Amino acid sequence: MDSNKVKQLIEEAIAENPALFLIDWKISPDDKISILADGDEGLSIEEIVRISRHVEHNLDREECDFALEVSTPGVGSNLTLPRQFLKNVGRILEVTLNDKVMEGEIVEADEEGVIIFWESREPKPVGKGKITVEHEEKINYADIKKAIIKVTF
């Protein structure tokens, strides 16, 4: 299977809709093509079908028999692209760094990193009791080992 041709077909299909973006793709040793894509407003079944047809109809099954799977990241999938963080502004993120795990609301995301906000109960500086302290931290994507959106009901 010609991986360059497959890559070109995937990129063409994704480029037809500027709201879509490619997360990952691969060809397994047994010629199964797996495409993982998403969209700024989600990825509809119609778009999945369109991408699948574009790739499938431009490859020759006589030349190489293949399987094709087009999907979106599921709940609990690791966020890897800045566009995924931007899409999830306002949602709760659990992020694993080298030395700690943090959880907070995504308040902003750009090409370099994500800003998360959280509150914690901490002892008062003077006297007994606790106060609620607000925190905000910018985290560079390069420092993130794992980032998962927390689903709340």
Helices and strands as residue ranges (DSSP letters): H 3-15, E 20-27, E 32-39, H 45-57, E 67-71, H 82-87, E 92-96, E 101-109, E 113-123, E 130-140, G 141-143, E 146-149
